[in-house]
Amino acid sequence: MEVGPIAHAARHVVPEPAFAAPARLERHTLVGRDGRHLYIYGDLRGTIGPDWPTMQPGPLQERYDRLTATWIAFSPARNARPHSSDRPADGPTCPLCPGGPEVPFSYEAAVFDNRFPALLEPPPPVPAAAWVRPSAGRCEVVLYTEQHEGSLATLSPEGLARVVAVWRDRSRDLWADRRHRFVLVFENRGEAVGATLSHPHGQIYAFDHLPPFIGNRVDALAAGRRETGACVACAVVAADVESERLIDPDEAWAVAVPFASRWPYEVHARARRHGLRRLADLTPAEARSLARVLRRVVLRYDRLFGIELPYMMTVLEAPAGADDWHLGVEFLPPHRNERLTKVRASVETATGMFITDQLPETSAARLRRIDVPDVDEAPALEAIETASA
């Protein structure tokens, strides 16, 4: 088991295989009557009409908690968002399937502006009151596939390469908007973590401020650089690679249960290359390797307890100026076993200090023992705008 301070390590460089330039992935941009966007990736097989649903944001606002110096977002309209159990009079029972309200035709992958957002640009006006401000930003929904059943583990190699390309394309556009200070690609899978729809999908939020935990990470990296003159993220990656917490060796990613895990079977996949800070920084080889890592982590989860394990997944990209930030994908499953989930009870919720009931080394050993197939992932794709309407 690791103890004490971790020595800083040399920067990791992954040799780039001599692949051809990434294949083109067509992106088609459709715009509804209220300005809401629908991005179609791959073949364009239809269009949207004047009855395409409009935004329903409701009374969005943020309120400042002066006791913790943090902003809290309020979005009552989220209570009206569709659920898997909602059954329309006609059309598919899932609103994310082809022919549903969000995409009224067949598609390969799609992204649309969330009709029930927590953040919106431009945001609705708020009451003229102290400690209240508009909820500015963007909320998008990412549809991995038109198939209602599946996951990152079961997508075809071409389908998973497409998802990574979509993440890169949308996050690049959102980071390019100077109003956004942080962009978060994420997925909530399973009712245990609040997912209301089972169709394979994720989301992207773009914030006009640094959320508290992200600001803490930026500060920690800056403090480490001042104190040691080296990159803390490089040191963490090097420690993960050499530890018994490593669950899957990979040239481009350190895939391990973190040294100070908060969730029983938490897994982080962190870029080994210093300078790989955002999805847009991925080389074709690193993008292909990321697809491999995503598939294998989810396969391990699904074989851990013999259930499709619910999890929260976040893709953590670098805010501006965080030069020592390493791109990371963090999986946060709440289950302790096949029946019980970890609950953030009084102490953890009130103080922010997690109490984990299993050592990371124990979790890693169990995950590492799970046999998963190594799929030949497809080469990276690059999204290219080809049409708009």
ROKE-366585 format. One line per 3 residues: number of its first residue (from 1); their letters; for each residue y, x, z of C-alpha. Coordinates in steps of 0.02 Angstrom, whole numbers, always signed. Each point is the difference from the previous one (the first is absolute). Example, Ala and Ser with C-alpha at 12.3 -4.5 7.8 and 13.67 -1.06 7.14 Angstrom:
<sites>
1 = AS = -225/+615/+390 | +172/+69/-33
</sites>
This chain:
<sites>
1 = MEV = +0/+0/+0 | +175/+64/-41 | +114/+43/+145
4 = GPI = +169/+81/+17 | +129/+36/-135 | -54/+12/-181
7 = AHA = +46/+155/-101 | +103/-25/-157 | -91/+29/-164
10 = ARH = +41/+62/-173 | +50/-128/-129 | -143/-72/-102
13 = VVP = +3/+9/-189 | -123/-103/-103 | -36/+71/-173
16 = EPA = +34/-128/-135 | -145/-26/-122 | +43/+6/-183
19 = FAA = +5/-189/-25 | +98/-78/-140 | +159/-95/+45
22 = PAR = -36/-163/+93 | -44/-147/-111 | +134/-132/-21
25 = LER = -6/-157/+104 | +111/-133/-75 | +120/-92/+116
28 = HTL = +77/-165/-54 | +145/-72/+100 | +22/-188/+6
31 = VGR = +148/-81/+90 | +8/-176/+69 | +149/-115/-3
34 = DGR = +58/+58/+173 | -20/+185/-42 | -170/+20/+83
37 = HLY = -107/+133/-86 | -179/-1/-59 | -68/+168/-59
40 = IYG = -159/-3/-104 | -98/+163/-16 | -116/+16/-149
43 = DLR = -19/-136/-132 | +131/-138/+1 | -101/-160/-20
46 = GTI = +130/-134/+29 | +174/-37/+62 | +92/-97/+135
49 = GPD = +88/-164/-30 | +153/-85/+78 | -112/-74/+135
52 = WPT = -53/+171/+68 | +29/-14/+189 | +165/+64/+69
55 = MQP = +40/+100/+156 | -10/-91/+167 | +73/+125/+124
58 = GPL = +64/-118/+134 | +121/+58/+136 | -36/+187/-3
61 = QER = +90/+108/+126 | -18/+154/+111 | +49/+6/+182
64 = YDR = +35/+156/+102 | -96/+28/+162 | +124/+95/+105
67 = LTA = -131/+47/+129 | -105/+97/-126 | +135/+39/-131
70 = TWI = -107/-76/-139 | +24/-136/-129 | -121/-148/-6
73 = AFS = -22/-100/-162 | -19/-189/+1 | -78/-93/-148
76 = PAR = -48/-180/+45 | -49/-36/-181 | -154/+110/+23
79 = NAR = -79/-149/+90 | +1/-92/-168 | -86/+137/-102
82 = PHS = -165/-48/-85 | -169/+22/+83 | -176/+18/-71
85 = SDR = -39/-172/+68 | +142/-82/-97 | -76/-104/-140
88 = PAD = +117/-61/-137 | -37/-161/-94 | -41/+99/-156
91 = GPT = -17/+181/-52 | -86/+138/+100 | -20/-16/+188
94 = CPL = +77/+174/+24 | +185/+17/-42 | -27/+180/-56
97 = CPG = -137/-37/-126 | +43/-22/-186 | +73/-172/-34
100 = GPE = +70/-13/+176 | +185/-15/+42 | +33/+186/+7
103 = VPF = -81/+58/-163 | -36/-147/-116 | -110/+102/-119
106 = SYE = -136/+133/-1 | +53/+176/+51 | -68/+173/+40
109 = AAV = +123/+43/+141 | +165/-80/+48 | +147/+14/+120
112 = FDN = +123/-137/+44 | +148/-25/+117 | -65/-87/+156
115 = RFP = +63/-180/+8 | -7/+5/+191 | +79/+169/+37
118 = ALL = +52/+83/+162 | +130/+102/-97 | +101/-51/-153
121 = EPP = +130/+74/-117 | +129/-73/+4 | -41/-73/+171
124 = PPV = +53/-174/+54 | +159/-10/+105 | -20/+1/+189
127 = PAA = +103/-77/+140 | +157/+97/+45 | -66/+59/+168
130 = AWV = -13/+164/+92 | -164/+94/-16 | -54/-98/-155
133 = RPS = -9/+70/-178 | -76/-50/-168 | -182/+43/-37
136 = AGR = +28/+110/-152 | -140/+77/-104 | -144/-48/-114
139 = CEV = -173/-73/+29 | -128/+7/-140 | -182/-55/-14
142 = VLY = -123/+112/-94 | -152/-83/-79 | -137/+130/-25
145 = TEQ = -104/-107/-118 | -17/-178/-63 | -173/-9/+79
148 = HEG = +4/-100/+161 | -135/+103/+86 | +8/+187/+26
151 = SLA = +94/+143/+81 | +58/+178/-29 | -183/+48/+22
154 = TLS = -68/-114/-135 | +131/+17/-138 | -58/+87/-158
157 = PEG = +59/+180/-21 | +126/-62/-129 | +56/-140/+117
160 = LAR = +28/+117/+147 | +96/+124/-110 | +107/-147/-53
163 = VVA = +40/-45/+181 | +55/+178/+40 | +108/+0/-158
166 = VWR = +78/-167/+51 | +41/+68/+174 | +81/+153/-77
169 = DRS = +100/-103/-124 | +67/-129/+120 | +36/+121/+142
172 = RDL = +92/+115/-122 | +112/-143/-55 | +34/-57/+178
175 = WAD = +40/+176/+62 | +121/+18/-147 | +107/-141/+71
178 = RRH = +124/+87/+116 | +5/-152/+113 | -178/+38/+55
181 = RFV = -30/+130/+135 | -187/-27/+19 | -136/-71/-113
184 = LVF = -169/-51/+72 | -155/-40/-103 | -127/-87/+111
187 = ENR = -150/-116/+9 | -59/-121/+134 | -184/-42/-28
190 = GEA = -84/-137/+99 | +52/-141/+114 | -12/+115/+152
193 = VGA = +158/+89/-58 | +91/-157/-59 | -46/-5/-185
196 = TLS = +15/-181/-59 | -76/+29/-173 | -165/+86/-37
199 = HPH = +39/+42/-182 | +10/+193/-16 | +184/+39/+20
202 = GQI = +128/+102/+94 | +188/+0/+21 | +152/+112/-11
205 = YAF = +154/-11/+112 | +163/+91/-35 | +114/+19/+152
208 = DHL = +187/+31/+6 | -26/+100/+161 | -130/+116/+77
211 = PPF = -120/-101/+108 | -19/+70/+177 | -172/+81/-19
214 = IGN = +52/+81/-165 | +158/+69/+79 | -106/+71/+140
217 = RVD = -109/+92/-126 | +150/+71/-91 | +70/+62/+167
220 = ALA = -168/+76/+50 | -14/+98/-162 | +179/+62/+15
223 = AGR = -27/+52/+181 | -160/+92/-46 | +90/+94/-139
226 = RET = +140/+52/+120 | -120/+55/+137 | -131/+92/-104
229 = GAC = +80/+33/-168 | -152/-79/-84 | -60/-169/-63
232 = VAC = -83/-107/+133 | -86/-107/-132 | -80/+156/-77
235 = AVV = -65/+46/+172 | -70/-174/+32 | -87/-1/-170
238 = AAD = -75/+173/+30 | -63/-54/+171 | -78/-158/-72
241 = VES = -89/+97/-138 | -77/+122/+124 | -46/-129/+132
244 = ERL = -153/-105/+38 | +111/-150/-33 | -6/+31/-188
247 = IDP = -103/-137/-82 | +9/+42/-185 | +43/+170/-75
250 = DEA = +124/-7/-145 | +103/+133/-87 | +160/-102/-1
253 = WAV = -12/-105/+158 | -43/+26/+183 | -103/-155/+41
256 = AVP = -27/-10/+187 | +11/-102/+158 | +166/+60/+71
259 = FAS = +4/+112/+154 | +96/-133/+99 | -67/-160/-78
262 = RWP = +67/-167/+59 | -137/-109/-74 | -188/+27/+27
265 = YEV = -43/+38/-182 | +170/+53/-65 | -6/+115/-152
268 = HAR = +142/+98/-79 | -4/+76/-174 | +142/+126/-6
271 = ARR = +55/+107/-147 | -51/+182/+20 | +134/+62/-120
274 = HGL = +170/+34/+76 | +127/-85/-113 | -108/-153/-36
277 = RRL = +117/-117/+90 | -5/-161/-101 | -116/-91/-118
280 = ADL = +111/+54/-144 | -41/+183/+44 | -186/-21/-35
283 = TPA = -73/+108/-137 | -132/-84/-110 | -137/+90/+96
286 = EAR = +72/-53/+169 | +17/-181/-58 | -181/-1/-56
289 = SLA = -53/+79/+164 | +99/-131/+97 | -99/-137/-86
292 = RVL = -161/+86/+53 | +59/+13/+180 | +55/-182/+8
295 = RRV = -166/-63/-67 | -104/+107/+116 | +97/-43/+158
298 = VLR = -16/-187/-33 | -185/+19/-43 | -28/+87/+166
301 = YDR = +90/-140/+91 | -103/-134/-86 | -162/+89/+49
304 = LFG = +55/+40/+177 | -45/-170/+76 | -71/-86/-154
307 = IEL = +155/-108/-24 | +152/+11/-113 | +100/+86/+135
310 = PYM = +178/-65/+22 | +133/+134/+0 | +184/+38/-18
313 = MTV = +37/+135/-129 | +168/+85/-23 | +57/+126/-132
316 = LEA = +130/+106/+87 | +124/+83/-118 | +141/+118/+49
319 = PAG = +173/-66/+37 | +144/+98/-76 | +23/+169/+81
322 = ADD = -172/+5/+83 | -55/+155/-94 | -150/+37/+113
325 = WHL = -73/-174/-21 | -174/-5/-79 | -48/-159/-93
328 = GVE = -129/-93/+103 | -110/-153/-9 | -43/-66/+173
331 = FLP = -138/-127/+33 | +14/-96/+162 | -151/-114/+30
334 = PHR = +8/-98/+163 | -188/-21/+28 | -88/+92/+142
337 = NER = -170/-66/-56 | -65/-139/-112 | +61/-134/+122
340 = LTK = +144/+67/+102 | +174/+53/-54 | +125/+108/+91
343 = VRA = +144/-103/+68 | +167/+77/+39 | +9/-71/+175
346 = SVE = +137/+11/+132 | +17/+187/+25 | -9/+47/-184
349 = TAT = +114/-140/-59 | +130/+25/+137 | +6/+190/-3
352 = GMF = -55/+50/-175 | -131/+117/+75 | -170/-35/-76
355 = ITD = -160/+14/+102 | -150/+35/-112 | -175/-32/+69
358 = QLP = -94/+123/-111 | +29/+184/-35 | +48/+42/-180
361 = ETS = -146/+121/-15 | -123/-140/+41 | +77/-116/-130
364 = AAR = +1/+136/-131 | -182/+45/+29 | -52/-180/-27
367 = LRR = +105/-20/-157 | -58/+167/-70 | -184/-46/+17
370 = IDV = +22/-152/-114 | -67/+38/-173 | +114/-58/-141
373 = PDV = -18/+27/-188 | +120/+118/-86 | +71/-96/-148
376 = DEA = +69/+92/-151 | +179/-62/+11 | +103/-30/-156
379 = PAL = +139/+120/-51 | +174/-43/+61 | +108/-128/-90
382 = EAI = +188/-2/-24 | +90/-166/-7 | +121/-18/-147
385 = ETA = +120/-148/-26 | -38/-78/-167 | +74/-174/+0
388 = SA = +109/-117/+100 | +41/-184/-2
</sites>
